[in-house]
């Protein structure tokens, strides 16, 4: 794949016709105090550009998500000012970011260097509304908190433990700015948790072929519900989009290997 993120403020090559996400180094984000209240001039410029493009404040109501997740999220979408714990799945993350970005909402991804622009575009994400910070360094939480100051949706993969105080300060930042935080992995006091199970890849027949989609069970838990909710869906489908499978009950199919690399190899000839 030849898609590469370019740094913020650079000019694309003349033969580059496709959009690319903004790629920000942790060096571009600075803080004046322990709370990380200040941001770099580059992020300030990005916020001004974002507000002009959106023409609205960051404290909008529930943010849109793909209809496949409407029954799995309280209120049917992403609620500003709160955090969500999601499975460590790029497909799930990209599916959650697609609709907000298509609606003109800026999204930031912190600490996921393997996330590619082509995969994001195939999932339906508007690359003009995507900011990547692949290597935030050891101060990833401060970087995520700073990004939440200016972007409505922030996704992060924690690389180290955090203290109760650090998490409380980040939660206060989310409430103050009306930002949504998507955390890959466990996180306390979340609005909802999304987990994946029972994966089944399609497109591989008799040990060969191309992967065309993955069928999974998505289980959602929320403090607002007395019990968990589950949907069987394609994540992703052949077109890169999630799709609920009507009448397909979770738990009826045996679990299979999560990754293609783990699929059993059959000798030929």
C-alpha positions as CSV (number, residue, x, y, z in Angstrom):
1,X,0.0,0.0,0.0
2,X,1.4,3.4,-0.9
3,X,-0.7,5.7,1.3
4,X,1.4,7.6,3.8
5,X,0.3,10.1,6.4
6,X,2.0,13.5,6.0
7,X,3.0,15.9,8.7
8,X,0.7,18.8,9.6
9,X,1.6,21.9,7.7
10,X,3.4,20.2,4.8
11,X,2.3,20.5,1.2
12,X,1.4,17.3,-0.7
13,X,3.4,16.4,-3.7
14,X,1.9,17.6,-7.1
15,X,1.0,14.0,-8.1
16,X,-0.8,13.3,-4.8
17,X,-4.5,13.3,-5.4
18,X,-5.8,11.5,-2.3
19,X,-6.4,12.9,1.1
20,X,-4.2,11.8,4.0
21,X,-4.7,12.1,7.7
22,X,-2.7,14.6,9.7
23,X,0.3,13.0,11.4
24,X,1.4,14.7,14.6
25,X,4.5,13.9,16.7
26,X,4.3,14.1,20.4
27,X,7.0,16.8,20.1
28,X,4.3,19.0,18.5
29,X,2.3,19.0,21.7
30,X,3.8,20.8,24.7
31,X,2.6,21.7,28.2
32,X,3.3,24.5,30.6
33,X,2.2,22.8,33.8
34,X,1.6,19.3,35.2
35,X,-2.0,19.4,34.0
36,X,-0.9,19.9,30.4
37,X,-3.2,22.9,30.0
38,X,-1.2,24.5,27.2
39,X,-1.0,23.2,23.7
40,X,1.4,23.9,20.8
41,X,0.7,26.5,18.2
42,X,0.2,23.8,15.7
43,X,-2.7,22.2,17.7
44,X,-4.1,25.7,18.3
45,X,-4.1,26.3,14.5
46,X,-5.8,22.9,14.0
47,X,-8.5,23.8,16.4
48,X,-9.2,27.1,14.7
49,X,-9.4,25.3,11.3
50,X,-11.7,22.7,12.8
51,X,-14.1,25.2,14.3
52,X,-14.3,27.1,11.0
53,X,-15.0,23.9,9.1
54,X,-17.6,22.6,11.5
55,X,-19.2,25.9,12.4
56,X,-20.4,24.6,15.7
57,X,-19.3,24.1,19.2
58,X,-17.7,20.8,20.6
59,X,-20.6,20.2,23.1
60,X,-23.0,18.8,20.4
61,X,-25.5,16.1,21.4
62,X,-24.8,12.4,20.9
63,X,-22.4,12.0,18.0
64,X,-23.5,9.8,15.1
65,X,-22.3,6.2,14.7
66,X,-23.0,3.5,12.2
67,X,-26.5,2.1,12.6
68,X,-25.0,-1.3,13.4
69,X,-24.0,0.1,16.8
70,X,-27.2,2.0,17.6
71,X,-28.5,-0.7,19.9
72,X,-25.1,-1.2,21.5
73,X,-24.5,2.3,22.7
74,X,-26.6,4.2,25.2
75,X,-28.5,6.9,23.4
76,X,-27.7,5.3,20.1
77,X,-24.4,7.1,19.6
78,X,-21.2,8.4,21.3
79,X,-22.0,10.7,24.2
80,X,-19.7,13.8,24.5
81,X,-17.9,14.1,27.8
82,X,-17.5,10.4,28.6
83,X,-15.1,7.5,27.9
84,X,-15.7,4.1,26.3
85,X,-13.7,0.9,26.7
86,X,-13.5,-1.0,23.4
87,X,-11.8,-4.2,22.3
88,X,-8.3,-3.9,20.8
89,X,-9.6,-4.3,17.3
90,X,-8.7,-1.8,14.5
91,X,-11.9,-2.8,12.6
92,X,-14.1,-1.9,15.6
93,X,-12.3,1.4,16.2
94,X,-12.4,2.5,12.5
95,X,-16.1,1.6,12.4
96,X,-16.8,3.8,15.4
97,X,-14.8,6.7,13.9
98,X,-16.3,6.5,10.4
99,X,-19.7,8.2,10.9
100,X,-18.4,11.1,13.1
101,X,-15.7,11.9,10.5
102,X,-18.2,11.8,7.7
103,X,-20.3,14.2,9.6
104,X,-17.4,16.6,9.7
105,X,-16.3,15.8,13.2
106,X,-12.5,15.7,13.8
107,X,-11.1,12.5,15.3
108,X,-7.7,11.8,16.8
109,X,-5.9,8.5,17.2
110,X,-3.1,8.3,19.8
111,X,-0.5,5.5,20.1
112,X,-1.5,3.2,17.3
113,X,1.4,3.2,14.8
114,X,0.0,0.3,12.8
115,X,-3.2,2.1,11.8
116,X,-3.0,2.8,8.1
117,X,-4.6,5.5,6.0
118,X,-5.8,3.1,3.4
119,X,-7.6,0.9,6.0
120,X,-9.2,4.0,7.5
121,X,-10.4,5.2,4.1
122,X,-11.8,1.7,3.3
123,X,-13.7,1.8,6.5
124,X,-15.4,5.0,5.5
125,X,-13.3,7.5,7.5
126,X,-12.9,11.0,6.0
127,X,-9.1,11.4,6.1
128,X,-9.5,15.2,6.1
129,X,-11.0,14.8,9.6
130,X,-8.4,12.4,11.0
131,X,-5.3,13.2,13.1
132,X,-2.8,10.5,13.8
133,X,-0.3,10.7,16.7
134,X,1.3,7.2,16.3
135,X,4.2,7.6,18.8
136,X,3.1,9.7,21.8
137,X,6.0,8.5,24.0
138,X,5.8,7.7,27.7
139,X,3.5,10.7,28.3
140,X,0.7,9.3,26.2
141,X,-1.9,10.2,28.7
142,X,-0.9,13.9,28.7
143,X,-0.9,13.8,24.9
144,X,-4.4,12.3,24.8
145,X,-5.6,14.9,27.3
146,X,-4.2,17.7,25.2
147,X,-5.8,16.3,22.1
148,X,-9.1,16.1,23.9
149,X,-8.8,19.8,24.4
150,X,-9.2,20.4,20.7
151,X,-10.7,17.4,19.0
152,X,-14.3,16.0,19.7
153,X,-13.3,12.3,19.4
154,X,-10.0,10.8,20.7
155,X,-9.0,7.2,20.5
156,X,-6.0,5.9,22.5
157,X,-4.2,2.7,23.3
158,X,-2.6,2.9,26.8
159,X,1.0,1.9,26.8
160,X,1.5,2.1,30.6
161,X,-0.4,2.2,33.9
162,X,-2.1,5.4,35.0
163,X,-2.9,6.8,38.5
164,X,-6.4,7.6,39.8
165,X,-5.5,11.2,39.8
166,X,-4.4,11.2,36.1
167,X,-7.6,9.5,35.1
168,X,-9.7,11.9,37.1
169,X,-8.0,14.9,35.5
170,X,-8.6,13.4,32.0
171,X,-12.3,12.7,32.9
172,X,-12.6,16.4,34.0
173,X,-11.1,17.5,30.7
174,X,-13.5,15.3,28.7
175,X,-16.5,16.8,30.6
176,X,-15.2,20.3,30.2
177,X,-14.5,20.1,26.5
178,X,-17.4,17.7,25.6
179,X,-14.9,15.2,24.0
180,X,-15.4,11.5,23.5
181,X,-12.6,9.1,24.6
182,X,-12.3,5.6,23.0
183,X,-9.8,3.5,25.0
184,X,-8.6,0.2,23.6
185,X,-8.6,-2.0,26.7
186,X,-9.9,-1.8,30.2
187,X,-10.8,1.7,31.6
188,X,-12.7,2.7,34.8
189,X,-16.0,4.5,34.9
190,X,-16.9,4.2,31.3
191,X,-20.2,4.9,29.6
192,X,-20.1,1.5,27.9
193,X,-17.8,-1.4,27.1
194,X,-17.7,-3.1,23.7
195,X,-16.1,-6.6,23.5
196,X,-15.7,-8.9,20.5
197,X,-16.0,-12.7,20.6
198,X,-16.6,-15.7,18.3
199,X,-14.8,-14.4,15.3
200,X,-15.3,-16.2,11.9
201,X,-13.4,-15.1,8.8
202,X,-15.0,-15.5,5.4
203,X,-13.4,-15.7,2.0
204,X,-10.9,-18.4,2.9
205,X,-12.0,-21.7,1.3
206,X,-10.1,-24.9,1.6
207,X,-7.0,-23.2,2.8
208,X,-6.7,-20.5,0.1
209,X,-8.4,-17.4,-1.2
210,X,-8.9,-13.8,0.0
211,X,-10.4,-12.6,3.2
212,X,-13.6,-10.8,2.4
213,X,-15.0,-10.2,5.9
214,X,-15.2,-11.2,9.5
215,X,-18.2,-12.2,11.5
216,X,-18.1,-11.5,15.2
217,X,-20.3,-11.1,18.2
218,X,-20.2,-7.6,19.7
219,X,-21.2,-7.5,23.4
220,X,-22.0,-4.2,25.0
221,X,-22.2,-3.5,28.7
222,X,-23.3,-0.2,30.2
223,X,-24.1,1.1,33.7
224,X,-27.3,2.4,32.2
225,X,-28.6,-1.1,31.4
226,X,-29.5,-4.0,33.7
227,X,-28.1,-6.6,31.3
228,X,-25.6,-6.7,28.5
229,X,-26.6,-6.5,24.8
230,X,-25.2,-8.5,21.9
231,X,-25.3,-8.3,18.1
232,X,-23.9,-10.7,15.6
233,X,-22.4,-8.7,12.7
234,X,-19.9,-8.5,9.9
235,X,-16.9,-6.4,11.1
236,X,-15.8,-5.6,8.6
237,X,-17.9,-6.7,5.7
238,X,-16.6,-7.0,2.1
239,X,-17.1,-3.2,1.6
240,X,-15.3,-2.3,4.8
241,X,-18.5,-1.4,6.6
242,X,-20.1,-3.2,9.6
243,X,-23.4,-5.0,9.0
244,X,-25.7,-6.6,11.5
245,X,-26.7,-10.1,10.6
246,X,-30.5,-10.4,11.2
247,X,-31.6,-13.7,12.8
248,X,-28.0,-14.7,13.5
249,X,-27.9,-15.5,17.2
250,X,-24.6,-15.0,19.1
251,X,-23.1,-18.1,20.6
252,X,-24.3,-20.5,17.9
253,X,-21.1,-20.7,16.0
254,X,-17.9,-22.1,17.5
255,X,-15.1,-19.7,18.2
256,X,-12.3,-19.7,15.6
257,X,-8.9,-18.1,15.4
258,X,-8.9,-14.3,15.7
259,X,-6.1,-13.6,13.2
260,X,-5.4,-14.9,9.8
261,X,-1.9,-15.8,10.8
262,X,-3.2,-18.3,13.2
263,X,-5.4,-20.2,10.7
264,X,-4.3,-23.8,10.3
265,X,-2.1,-24.5,7.2
266,X,-3.0,-27.3,4.9
267,X,-0.3,-29.0,2.9
268,X,-1.0,-29.0,-0.9
269,X,0.3,-31.6,-3.3
